[in-house]
Every structure is written in C-alpha cells, then in structure tokens.
Amino acid sequence: MTPTRLARPAHGIPVSPLLTCHPDKQRLYGADTYYQESHEQLFALTHDVTGFAHRHAALLLKPDAVVARRLDTAVEWLGEQGFRIVGAAVTRLTRTMIRSLWYFQWNLATPYRRRLAALFLEDADALVLLVRPDHDLDVPASVELTRLKGPTDPDARQPGQLRHLLGRYSYLLNLVHTPDEPADVLRELAVHFDDAARDRLFRSALADEDRTACALELADRLYAATKPRELDFDPAVGRLRDEVSRHSAADPSAGPRFLLETAWKHGIDLDPWDTVIVGSKVLPMRQPGRAPVLDGAGVEEWRRHLDAVRGALT
C-alpha cells in the first residue's frame, strides 16, 4: 500500500473521542450516513459540535408511554432532575426506523422480540424531547440522563429512576429510550428527523428556548390520537385466555406462553397490545451469549475516559 493511500480517510468523517468512549463507535459512526448528516448540519450552525453534543441529551417517549398516558409524568420528572426541554417533536417508529435506531444492538434481539416490537412501536406516534441540564455536569448530559432513566431490566430499576416511576412492565415495554453517548444523540436525531425538522430542533436548542409548553401540547395531541391502555400483565393474560378459549384452540388453563404460541399457530387474531404485554413477559427477548456490536458507557467509565483524553491533549 502506498503512503498516499494510507493518508486517505478510511470511510468517513472523524469522530472525536470526546463524543464516545469506544474506538469502534468512532470508526463506524464516521462512516454512518445518519451521523454524518447530523454532524454536518450542526457544524453549519455552530462549529462547537462537540460542546453541543455534550450539553444536550434526548429522551424518546415511545408509543407505550403514549397509550399509558405517561408523557406528562416524564416531562415533570425531567424538570425535577434539573433538565430543561429545549426542543420537542413527534416521530413515527416505523419498521425501518426501529432497525436504524438500534442497528448496532438488535443483533441481541430474538425473533419473538422483533415480532412483538412490530406490533406496538408502529401503533402510535412517539415524542422526542431534546434537553439540557440547568447545572454543570462532569460527564455528558446523555450519559447522566441515561443513568437517571434506569436500566432495561424491570427488576433492576430503582426508585427515583424514570423507568421505575413510569412503570416496571417488562423488558420490552420500558416506555422510554435515551441515546447513550453524545455521538448517539447526533446520530439518533438524524434517524428520527429530516433536515428541516432537525434544523428547527438545533436552532431551538442553540437559542436555549424553553419548549416545555410545546412538549405538553404535543403530548395532548398524541393522547387525542390514541386510545388509553393499561399495560398490566394479569388482565392481559385473562383477555388472552378468553380469546383462545373462544376459538377452542387450547385448554384455557394452560400457561400464557403456550396460549400465545397456540394462538399464533392457529392464526387467531389477538389484540396487539395484549400480545405484547403477555409476550414480552413470557418469551425470551435476548439471544443468550451475544454482546451488542456497539454499547454505551456508564458515568464512571466516562469520567475515566475524559481524564485520559484530556491528559493526552495536554
């Protein structure tokens, strides 16, 4: 290989180590269309892309949060944690968008999880909130908000965490999502929104506008467009038993997993939300022995990472 060839950029644009802890993410995001679009558009508005990405986080309130009527609670919780909403917009989680958002993590998903996700993520629109903390942090805002949000596993959630507050339903019905790191914030905004919508969000955030009222107005619109649903397991199992029994497809006293798989086998038309509520509790959601292609990093890892990066720059 010639020196000239070695000097060329590999596949994309540089990604600062201040935007992610992971060298693999630097390499892959630099070549990722979504990340490139967001970075380039933001750079045209402010050369301090890294500072913007550090100061801002995003919260996705998923369709399960909409039908459970938990959007207002999440907005209130953000204020209590010292996060101000500086941008808000509605998004639709289509099949393609779902795979784009979690492209580097869905290698963990079982076929059951993919099937169930298709039933509820496209059933209603969702809400994206762009936020920034009112106080100084020693880690990026996205890292802190992800910590405060709580884990995917409902049994591991703690009081005070957003996912604990909104409801510990199941691994899949977790109501909210946050981009893990600053690089993820940029990439995911480009997955959700086109150039015009992103421009509005970026300009609103750069102007440090308070968009709380807008967020609540959008929440009301989403409520008006959807029927409320309870996401509790036992009532959903009862409705599932009644439906399967009505078709005489299985003994209604059988376990929920058997009832659900029997209904699928016989082509019984089930309520999509009941299917997700039951299925996400009794079916495997994660492939054993697999690690995500890319992952986030916690607060302590980020503190060590920032110390190392800043030490290298001095």
C-alpha positions as a Markdown table, in Angstrom:
| # | Residue | x | y | z |
|---|---|---|---|---|
| 1 | Met | 0.0 | 0.0 | 0.0 |
| 2 | Thr | 1.4 | 3.4 | -1.0 |
| 3 | Pro | 1.9 | 6.2 | 1.5 |
| 4 | Thr | -0.7 | 8.3 | -0.4 |
| 5 | Arg | -3.3 | 5.6 | 0.0 |
| 6 | Leu | -2.5 | 5.3 | 3.7 |
| 7 | Ala | -3.1 | 9.1 | 4.1 |
| 8 | Arg | -6.6 | 9.0 | 2.8 |
| 9 | Pro | -9.6 | 8.9 | 5.3 |
| 10 | Ala | -10.8 | 5.4 | 5.7 |
| 11 | His | -14.5 | 5.6 | 5.1 |
| 12 | Gly | -16.0 | 8.7 | 6.6 |
| 13 | Ile | -15.6 | 11.8 | 8.8 |
| 14 | Pro | -13.6 | 12.0 | 12.0 |
| 15 | Val | -15.5 | 11.3 | 15.2 |
| 16 | Ser | -13.9 | 13.0 | 18.3 |
| 17 | Pro | -13.0 | 10.7 | 21.2 |
| 18 | Leu | -14.9 | 13.3 | 23.3 |
| 19 | Leu | -18.1 | 12.0 | 21.7 |
| 20 | Thr | -17.8 | 8.3 | 22.6 |
| 21 | Cys | -15.7 | 6.1 | 24.8 |
| 22 | His | -15.5 | 3.4 | 22.1 |
| 23 | Pro | -12.9 | 3.4 | 19.2 |
| 24 | Asp | -15.2 | 1.1 | 17.3 |
| 25 | Lys | -18.0 | 3.6 | 17.5 |
| 26 | Gln | -15.7 | 6.3 | 16.3 |
| 27 | Arg | -14.9 | 4.3 | 13.3 |
| 28 | Leu | -18.4 | 3.1 | 12.4 |
| 29 | Tyr | -20.2 | 6.3 | 13.1 |
| 30 | Gly | -17.7 | 8.3 | 11.0 |
| 31 | Ala | -19.0 | 6.2 | 8.1 |
| 32 | Asp | -22.6 | 6.2 | 9.1 |
| 33 | Thr | -25.0 | 8.3 | 7.0 |
| 34 | Tyr | -27.2 | 9.4 | 9.9 |
| 35 | Tyr | -24.3 | 10.6 | 12.0 |
| 36 | Gln | -22.7 | 12.4 | 9.0 |
| 37 | Glu | -25.9 | 14.2 | 8.2 |
| 38 | Ser | -26.5 | 15.4 | 11.7 |
| 39 | His | -22.8 | 16.4 | 12.3 |
| 40 | Glu | -22.6 | 18.3 | 9.0 |
| 41 | Gln | -25.9 | 20.2 | 9.6 |
| 42 | Leu | -25.0 | 21.1 | 13.1 |
| 43 | Phe | -21.5 | 22.2 | 12.1 |
| 44 | Ala | -23.1 | 24.7 | 9.7 |
| 45 | Leu | -24.9 | 26.3 | 12.7 |
| 46 | Thr | -22.1 | 26.1 | 15.2 |
| 47 | His | -18.5 | 24.9 | 15.0 |
| 48 | Asp | -18.8 | 23.7 | 18.5 |
| 49 | Val | -20.4 | 20.4 | 17.6 |
| 50 | Thr | -18.7 | 18.5 | 20.5 |
| 51 | Gly | -19.8 | 21.1 | 23.0 |
| 52 | Phe | -23.4 | 20.9 | 21.8 |
| 53 | Ala | -23.4 | 17.1 | 21.9 |
| 54 | His | -22.0 | 17.2 | 25.4 |
| 55 | Arg | -24.5 | 19.7 | 26.7 |
| 56 | His | -27.6 | 18.0 | 25.2 |
| 57 | Ala | -29.4 | 14.7 | 25.7 |
| 58 | Ala | -32.5 | 13.3 | 24.1 |
| 59 | Leu | -35.4 | 11.4 | 25.5 |
| 60 | Leu | -37.7 | 9.2 | 23.3 |
| 61 | Leu | -41.1 | 8.6 | 24.8 |
| 62 | Lys | -42.3 | 5.5 | 23.0 |
| 63 | Pro | -45.8 | 4.5 | 22.0 |
| 64 | Asp | -46.2 | 2.5 | 25.2 |
| 65 | Ala | -45.7 | 5.8 | 27.1 |
| 66 | Val | -48.3 | 7.4 | 24.9 |
| 67 | Val | -51.1 | 4.9 | 25.4 |
| 68 | Ala | -50.3 | 4.5 | 29.1 |
| 69 | Arg | -50.6 | 8.3 | 29.4 |
| 70 | Arg | -47.2 | 8.8 | 31.0 |
| 71 | Leu | -45.9 | 11.7 | 28.9 |
| 72 | Asp | -46.8 | 14.4 | 31.3 |
| 73 | Thr | -45.2 | 12.5 | 34.1 |
| 74 | Ala | -41.9 | 12.2 | 32.2 |
| 75 | Val | -41.9 | 16.0 | 31.4 |
| 76 | Glu | -42.4 | 16.7 | 35.1 |
| 77 | Trp | -39.7 | 14.3 | 36.1 |
| 78 | Leu | -37.2 | 16.0 | 33.7 |
| 79 | Gly | -37.8 | 19.3 | 35.5 |
| 80 | Glu | -37.3 | 17.7 | 38.9 |
| 81 | Gln | -34.0 | 16.3 | 37.7 |
| 82 | Gly | -32.8 | 19.7 | 36.5 |
| 83 | Phe | -33.2 | 19.1 | 32.8 |
| 84 | Arg | -34.9 | 21.8 | 30.6 |
| 85 | Ile | -36.6 | 20.9 | 27.4 |
| 86 | Val | -35.1 | 22.9 | 24.5 |
| 87 | Gly | -36.7 | 21.0 | 21.6 |
| 88 | Ala | -39.7 | 18.8 | 21.1 |
| 89 | Ala | -41.0 | 16.9 | 18.0 |
| 90 | Val | -43.2 | 14.0 | 17.1 |
| 91 | Thr | -41.8 | 10.9 | 15.4 |
| 92 | Arg | -43.2 | 7.7 | 14.0 |
| 93 | Leu | -41.2 | 4.5 | 14.8 |
| 94 | Thr | -41.6 | 2.6 | 11.5 |
| 95 | Arg | -40.1 | -0.8 | 10.9 |
| 96 | Thr | -37.1 | 0.8 | 9.1 |
| 97 | Met | -36.6 | 3.4 | 11.8 |
| 98 | Ile | -36.6 | 0.8 | 14.6 |
| 99 | Arg | -33.8 | -1.1 | 12.9 |
| 100 | Ser | -31.9 | 2.1 | 12.2 |
| 101 | Leu | -32.1 | 3.3 | 15.8 |
| 102 | Trp | -30.9 | 0.0 | 17.3 |
| 103 | Tyr | -28.9 | -1.1 | 14.3 |
| 104 | Phe | -25.8 | -1.9 | 16.4 |
| 105 | Gln | -27.7 | -3.5 | 19.3 |
| 106 | Trp | -30.5 | -5.6 | 17.7 |
| 107 | Asn | -28.2 | -8.4 | 17.0 |
| 108 | Leu | -29.2 | -9.4 | 20.5 |
| 109 | Ala | -33.0 | -9.5 | 19.7 |
| 110 | Thr | -34.8 | -12.8 | 19.4 |
| 111 | Pro | -37.3 | -13.3 | 16.7 |
| 112 | Tyr | -40.0 | -13.0 | 19.3 |
| 113 | Arg | -38.8 | -9.5 | 20.3 |
| 114 | Arg | -38.7 | -8.4 | 16.7 |
| 115 | Arg | -42.3 | -9.7 | 16.2 |
| 116 | Leu | -43.6 | -8.0 | 19.3 |
| 117 | Ala | -41.9 | -4.7 | 18.6 |
| 118 | Ala | -43.6 | -4.6 | 15.2 |
| 119 | Leu | -47.0 | -4.8 | 16.9 |
| 120 | Phe | -46.7 | -1.8 | 19.2 |
| 121 | Leu | -43.9 | 0.5 | 18.0 |
| 122 | Glu | -45.8 | 1.5 | 14.9 |
| 123 | Asp | -49.2 | 1.6 | 16.6 |
| 124 | Ala | -48.9 | 5.3 | 17.7 |
| 125 | Asp | -46.6 | 8.2 | 17.2 |
| 126 | Ala | -43.9 | 8.9 | 19.7 |
| 127 | Leu | -42.3 | 12.1 | 21.2 |
| 128 | Val | -38.7 | 13.1 | 21.2 |
| 129 | Leu | -37.5 | 15.7 | 23.7 |
| 130 | Leu | -34.2 | 17.5 | 23.3 |
| 131 | Val | -33.0 | 18.5 | 26.8 |
| 132 | Arg | -30.1 | 20.2 | 28.5 |
| 133 | Pro | -29.2 | 20.3 | 32.2 |
| 134 | Asp | -29.5 | 23.5 | 34.2 |
| 135 | His | -26.4 | 22.7 | 36.2 |
| 136 | Asp | -22.8 | 21.7 | 35.3 |
| 137 | Leu | -22.0 | 18.0 | 34.9 |
| 138 | Asp | -18.7 | 16.2 | 34.8 |
| 139 | Val | -20.0 | 13.8 | 32.2 |
| 140 | Pro | -22.0 | 14.4 | 29.0 |
| 141 | Ala | -25.7 | 15.1 | 29.5 |
| 142 | Ser | -26.7 | 12.0 | 27.6 |
| 143 | Val | -24.6 | 9.8 | 30.0 |
| 144 | Glu | -26.2 | 11.3 | 33.1 |
| 145 | Leu | -29.7 | 11.2 | 31.7 |
| 146 | Thr | -29.2 | 7.5 | 30.7 |
| 147 | Arg | -28.1 | 6.8 | 34.3 |
| 148 | Leu | -31.2 | 8.6 | 35.7 |
| 149 | Lys | -33.5 | 6.8 | 33.3 |
| 150 | Gly | -32.7 | 3.4 | 34.7 |
| 151 | Pro | -32.0 | 0.0 | 33.0 |
| 152 | Thr | -33.9 | -2.1 | 30.6 |
| 153 | Asp | -34.4 | -4.9 | 33.1 |
| 154 | Pro | -37.5 | -4.0 | 35.1 |
| 155 | Asp | -36.2 | -5.9 | 38.2 |
| 156 | Ala | -33.1 | -3.8 | 38.3 |
| 157 | Arg | -34.8 | -0.4 | 38.3 |
| 158 | Gln | -34.6 | 1.7 | 41.4 |
| 159 | Pro | -37.0 | 4.3 | 42.9 |
| 160 | Gly | -36.3 | 7.7 | 41.5 |
| 161 | Gln | -35.3 | 6.4 | 38.1 |
| 162 | Leu | -37.7 | 7.4 | 35.3 |
| 163 | Arg | -38.4 | 3.8 | 34.2 |
| 164 | His | -39.2 | 2.9 | 37.8 |
| 165 | Leu | -41.6 | 5.8 | 38.0 |
| 166 | Leu | -43.4 | 5.2 | 34.7 |
| 167 | Gly | -44.0 | 1.5 | 35.3 |
| 168 | Arg | -42.0 | -1.7 | 35.5 |
| 169 | Tyr | -43.9 | -3.7 | 32.9 |
| 170 | Ser | -41.4 | -5.7 | 31.0 |
| 171 | Tyr | -38.0 | -5.8 | 29.2 |
| 172 | Leu | -39.7 | -4.6 | 26.0 |
| 173 | Leu | -42.4 | -2.3 | 27.5 |
| 174 | Asn | -40.0 | 0.2 | 29.1 |
| 175 | Leu | -41.7 | 3.4 | 27.8 |
| 176 | Val | -38.6 | 5.5 | 27.2 |
| 177 | His | -35.2 | 5.4 | 25.5 |
| 178 | Thr | -32.2 | 7.7 | 25.7 |
| 179 | Pro | -29.2 | 7.8 | 23.4 |
| 180 | Asp | -26.2 | 6.6 | 25.4 |
| 181 | Glu | -23.4 | 8.9 | 24.4 |
| 182 | Pro | -23.0 | 12.3 | 22.7 |
| 183 | Ala | -22.3 | 10.6 | 19.3 |
| 184 | Asp | -25.6 | 8.7 | 19.7 |
| 185 | Val | -27.5 | 11.9 | 20.3 |
| 186 | Leu | -26.4 | 13.3 | 17.0 |
| 187 | Arg | -27.0 | 10.0 | 15.1 |
| 188 | Glu | -30.4 | 9.3 | 16.5 |
| 189 | Leu | -31.7 | 12.8 | 15.8 |
| 190 | Ala | -30.9 | 12.1 | 12.1 |
| 191 | Val | -32.7 | 8.8 | 12.3 |
| 192 | His | -35.9 | 10.4 | 13.6 |
| 193 | Phe | -36.0 | 13.6 | 11.6 |
| 194 | Asp | -35.3 | 15.1 | 8.1 |
| 195 | Asp | -33.1 | 18.1 | 7.5 |
| 196 | Ala | -35.9 | 20.7 | 8.1 |
| 197 | Ala | -37.1 | 19.1 | 11.4 |
| 198 | Arg | -33.5 | 18.8 | 12.7 |
| 199 | Asp | -32.8 | 22.4 | 11.8 |
| 200 | Arg | -35.7 | 23.5 | 13.9 |
| 201 | Leu | -34.5 | 21.4 | 16.8 |
| 202 | Phe | -30.9 | 22.5 | 16.6 |
| 203 | Arg | -31.9 | 26.2 | 16.3 |
| 204 | Ser | -34.3 | 26.0 | 19.2 |
| 205 | Ala | -31.6 | 24.3 | 21.4 |
| 206 | Leu | -28.9 | 26.8 | 20.3 |
| 207 | Ala | -31.2 | 29.6 | 21.3 |
| 208 | Asp | -31.7 | 27.9 | 24.6 |
| 209 | Glu | -35.5 | 28.2 | 24.2 |
| 210 | Asp | -37.8 | 26.6 | 26.9 |
| 211 | Arg | -40.0 | 24.2 | 24.9 |
| 212 | Thr | -41.8 | 22.7 | 27.9 |
| 213 | Ala | -45.2 | 24.1 | 26.8 |
| 214 | Cys | -44.6 | 22.8 | 23.3 |
| 215 | Ala | -43.8 | 19.3 | 24.7 |
| 216 | Leu | -47.0 | 19.3 | 26.7 |
| 217 | Glu | -49.1 | 20.5 | 23.7 |
| 218 | Leu | -47.6 | 17.7 | 21.6 |
| 219 | Ala | -48.4 | 15.2 | 24.4 |
| 220 | Asp | -52.0 | 16.3 | 24.3 |
| 221 | Arg | -52.2 | 15.8 | 20.6 |
| 222 | Leu | -50.7 | 12.3 | 20.9 |
| 223 | Tyr | -53.3 | 11.4 | 23.6 |
| 224 | Ala | -56.1 | 12.7 | 21.4 |
| 225 | Ala | -55.0 | 10.5 | 18.5 |
| 226 | Thr | -54.7 | 7.2 | 20.6 |
| 227 | Lys | -56.9 | 5.2 | 23.0 |
| 228 | Pro | -55.5 | 4.8 | 26.5 |
| 229 | Arg | -54.4 | 1.3 | 27.5 |
| 230 | Glu | -53.5 | -0.4 | 30.7 |
| 231 | Leu | -50.2 | -2.4 | 30.4 |
| 232 | Asp | -50.7 | -4.7 | 33.3 |
| 233 | Phe | -49.9 | -8.4 | 32.8 |
| 234 | Asp | -52.7 | -10.3 | 34.6 |
| 235 | Pro | -55.7 | -8.6 | 32.9 |
| 236 | Ala | -54.0 | -9.1 | 29.5 |
| 237 | Val | -53.5 | -12.8 | 30.2 |
| 238 | Gly | -57.2 | -13.0 | 31.2 |
| 239 | Arg | -58.2 | -11.5 | 27.8 |
| 240 | Leu | -55.8 | -13.8 | 26.0 |
| 241 | Arg | -57.3 | -16.9 | 27.7 |
| 242 | Asp | -60.8 | -15.7 | 26.8 |
| 243 | Glu | -59.9 | -15.3 | 23.1 |
| 244 | Val | -58.1 | -18.6 | 22.8 |
| 245 | Ser | -60.9 | -20.4 | 24.7 |
| 246 | Arg | -63.5 | -18.8 | 22.3 |
| 247 | His | -61.7 | -20.5 | 19.4 |
| 248 | Ser | -61.4 | -23.8 | 21.3 |
| 249 | Ala | -57.7 | -23.8 | 20.3 |
| 250 | Ala | -56.2 | -24.8 | 23.7 |
| 251 | Asp | -57.1 | -25.5 | 27.3 |
| 252 | Pro | -57.6 | -22.1 | 28.8 |
| 253 | Ser | -55.9 | -23.2 | 32.0 |
| 254 | Ala | -52.6 | -23.6 | 30.1 |
| 255 | Gly | -49.7 | -21.3 | 30.7 |
| 256 | Pro | -49.6 | -17.9 | 28.9 |
| 257 | Arg | -46.7 | -18.8 | 26.6 |
| 258 | Phe | -48.5 | -21.9 | 25.4 |
| 259 | Leu | -51.7 | -19.9 | 24.9 |
| 260 | Leu | -49.9 | -17.2 | 22.9 |
| 261 | Glu | -48.0 | -19.6 | 20.7 |
| 262 | Thr | -51.1 | -21.7 | 20.1 |
| 263 | Ala | -53.0 | -18.5 | 19.0 |
| 264 | Trp | -50.2 | -17.7 | 16.6 |
| 265 | Lys | -50.2 | -21.3 | 15.3 |
| 266 | His | -53.9 | -21.2 | 14.6 |
| 267 | Gly | -53.9 | -17.7 | 13.2 |
| 268 | Ile | -56.2 | -16.3 | 15.9 |
| 269 | Asp | -56.5 | -12.5 | 15.7 |
| 270 | Leu | -55.3 | -11.2 | 19.0 |
| 271 | Asp | -55.3 | -7.7 | 20.4 |
| 272 | Pro | -51.8 | -6.3 | 19.6 |
| 273 | Trp | -51.2 | -4.7 | 23.0 |
| 274 | Asp | -52.3 | -7.8 | 24.9 |
| 275 | Thr | -50.0 | -9.8 | 22.7 |
| 276 | Val | -47.1 | -7.5 | 23.5 |
| 277 | Ile | -47.9 | -7.3 | 27.2 |
| 278 | Val | -48.0 | -11.0 | 27.6 |
| 279 | Gly | -45.3 | -12.0 | 25.1 |
| 280 | Ser | -42.7 | -9.6 | 26.5 |
| 281 | Lys | -43.1 | -11.2 | 29.9 |
| 282 | Val | -43.1 | -14.9 | 28.9 |
| 283 | Leu | -41.0 | -15.1 | 25.7 |
| 284 | Pro | -37.2 | -14.7 | 25.5 |
| 285 | Met | -36.2 | -11.2 | 24.4 |
| 286 | Arg | -32.4 | -11.5 | 24.2 |
| 287 | Gln | -30.2 | -14.0 | 22.5 |
| 288 | Pro | -28.0 | -15.8 | 25.0 |
| 289 | Gly | -24.3 | -15.4 | 24.7 |
| 290 | Arg | -24.4 | -12.4 | 22.5 |
| 291 | Ala | -22.9 | -9.0 | 23.0 |
| 292 | Pro | -24.1 | -5.8 | 21.2 |
| 293 | Val | -22.0 | -4.6 | 18.3 |
| 294 | Leu | -21.8 | -1.2 | 20.0 |
| 295 | Asp | -22.8 | -0.3 | 23.5 |
| 296 | Gly | -22.9 | 2.7 | 25.8 |
| 297 | Ala | -20.7 | 3.6 | 28.7 |
| 298 | Gly | -21.6 | 4.5 | 32.3 |
| 299 | Val | -20.7 | 7.5 | 34.3 |
| 300 | Glu | -17.6 | 6.1 | 35.9 |
| 301 | Glu | -16.3 | 4.8 | 32.6 |
| 302 | Trp | -16.9 | 8.3 | 31.1 |
| 303 | Arg | -15.0 | 10.0 | 33.9 |
| 304 | Arg | -12.0 | 7.8 | 33.4 |
| 305 | His | -12.3 | 8.3 | 29.6 |
| 306 | Leu | -12.4 | 12.1 | 29.9 |
| 307 | Asp | -9.4 | 12.1 | 32.2 |
| 308 | Ala | -7.4 | 10.0 | 29.7 |
| 309 | Val | -8.5 | 12.1 | 26.7 |
| 310 | Arg | -7.7 | 15.4 | 28.4 |
| 311 | Gly | -4.4 | 14.1 | 29.6 |
| 312 | Ala | -3.4 | 13.1 | 26.1 |
| 313 | Leu | -4.3 | 16.6 | 24.9 |
| 314 | Thr | -2.1 | 18.4 | 27.4 |
